[in-house]
């Protein structure tokens, strides 16, 4: 039995916030456009969520965001980034995250999505606080696969070029993890096609130099990611939104471009996807995306306009007014925020107060609501 959650009205103002207006994706009704972006916690046990996830996601269940996306969730054991990465490839994984999700629903108001991923050549890595580089011989490393045998950076061994058997296995792993996600009861599913992980490396000519039907032309490089999208869509009911996070550009000459992304997103929409979370960069260790929130918003706007699909903007968006402006200008339909929620788990409460919106709060927290602030003087 859950705890009561109430909509807390804020003072009426002439301004109507777009960020705190409702949106529907597929059949999923969301009370606002704020999304907690997936954030790797590196705290799983052989892919299974732990008490850390119970606390972390439970905290975000009442953050005021309409949707919380669970961190990159890997579709096979050797598809993880680190030994601590979350997965959905075993019954134990499924049972563990189901327990967390049920807890979050009992106490919170947010809907929950999951991001399905495969690390590719960025796998077999240390946790960030242990250095973040490739695992050393005494750290239980594993062999990684990628479209071509090209290392992510100098601190990582070159991956093995994926065989057709590898591609078929991983494709089926995405499908199996999607089935588990639906059985668990996730409200939305997102495919990770960004940041230098496996599906992104098939897209980018900087990492894909294959000579077969999965390399060469743009059509060939899109083949595997589109096959994954098509097969996952077949097992995710149409009522449940399915989307993808993309790196809209590699920010490297000769790499993946925004024009390529528009073509990809048109194709993903044709396969039945409902939204695109627009990020950028990550294909090479030596290259970093520009730290400017307007870059990804402009990329999201171009995809939204030219591919005709709903978009999220993500990447260092921490100020409520900036988030409001991006949605109000029609650059994106939603805003995905990560660091902002780590710094302030009630980011959306404070943003709503600033922008004149409304958020859901449990009764236990109502005394922090606007109708009780400033607090009355004790009698």
Secondary structure, DSSP 8 states (H G I E B T S, - for coil): ----EEEE-----S---STTS-EEETTEEESSSEEE--------BTTB--HHHHHHHHHHTTSS-SEEEEEEEESSGGG-SSTT--B-SSHHHHHHHHHHHHHHHHH---EEEEEEE--GGG-SB--GGGTSSB--GGG-----EESSS--SSTTS---EE--HHHHHHHHHHHHHHHHHHHHHT-SEEEEEE-TTSHHHHHH-TTT----STTSSSHHHHHHHHHHHHHHHHHHS-TTSEEEEEEES--SSTTS--HHHHHHHHHHHHHTT--EEEEE---SSTT------HHHHHHHHHHHHHHH--EEEEESS---HHHHHHHHHTTS-SEEEESHHHHH-TTHHHHHHHHHT--EEEEGGGGGGSGGG-S-----
